[in-house]
Amino acid sequence: MRNPSILSATSAAPAGVRPRVLARQPAASFDACQIGVVLRAVLFVEAVAAVAALFLASTLAEWLSLTAVVTGGALPATLLWLLAACGLKKPLGRLPSQAQYGAGVLLGALAGLYGCGLLRLTGVLGTAPWLASALAGALFAGVAVTALVLRARGRTPAATTARLEELQSRIRPHFLFNTLNSAIALVREEPAKAEAMLEDLSELFRQALADPGESVTLADEIGLAERYLAIEQVRFGERLRIRWDLDAAASDARLPPLLLQPLVENAVKHGVEPSPDGARVRIRTQRRGGMVVIEVVNSLPPLRWADAPLPRGHGIALANVRDRLRLLHDVQAQFSAGMDQKNYRVRIAIPASS
């Protein structure tokens, strides 16, 4: 009965075909495949090397020389550990947590021996301290693994809090009642629209209550935003003018779940609702080299329509988006939001999936 062209841009699945379920992949307790992790690890090792050299150096020149020597072994060893931990991420994810800790420490000991071997081959060291190097590498790896595990665990409460807040905003009584009232009004005159509207509402709730994991594709988030805007299109009619500029090459980029829809909801709430003339909402995605850019732009209502100062949000949704992007992509994620002439623009840049 449903005709997707009437309302929703997302077509229904064919009869007899079950919706696709995202399979949960084995997860490693720690993840070294982040540029931010590499930068922090290198800075930490350099700081330790510089401080350690202070115990042996009596002059500035001697301190610089000792720091350079230690760096010559410690830095390659650190990079080797990071590369090995990243390359073995999937095999490590299949191991129990304690075994992952042990593997990380063992890789650190081997990396320490590698760094010591480099210094020995270059003739910098007369007698190679193999045991001390292995223990130093294991100690560094233990500290690094612990820090990465704590960071990974920190995602859970942050994601859960943001998830509950977004779920609460999505099932706000006025949004639910407005949707149901609009559907009731369409039942007799346009039953196909009413059915499509209720299906979109059902899909929104299904996605909100599902547990897709720590990330989903940009294509999934776009589909959810289309469902939401399809519902609001019935409510606002011509007042809501939507423009989609989607780049198919950006579809595989990974985002935290339920991230894009709150931004679209904010655009409708602050752009369309306050103005009798409505507003324009534009969602744009574009792949630029190794990055994917996502923009949500809405025109702002003229001040002449406001009997009182226009309500201002608390920025909770934007803060959640920023924090969750940082947890998933670390320093590789970029986020900005603010006025752009007569529009409000939210811009996100994230790594494109390889």
VENNOR-V591361 format. One record per run of one state. SS is the DSSP state (a for helix, b for strand, c for the rest). FROM is the first residue (numbers start at 1). TO is the last residue. Records with the same first field share a line. If there is no record, write none. Layout:
# VENNOR-V591361
SS = FROM-TO + FROM-TO
This chain:
# VENNOR-V591361
c = 1-34 + 55-59 + 88-88 + 94-96 + 122-129 + 171-172 + 188-190 + 210-215 + 246-247 + 251-253 + 256-259 + 273-278 + 289-290 + 300-302 + 306-315 + 333-333 + 341-342 + 352-354
a = 35-54 + 60-87 + 89-93 + 97-121 + 130-170 + 173-187 + 191-209 + 218-239 + 248-250 + 260-272 + 303-305 + 316-332
b = 216-217 + 240-245 + 254-255 + 279-288 + 291-299 + 334-340 + 343-351
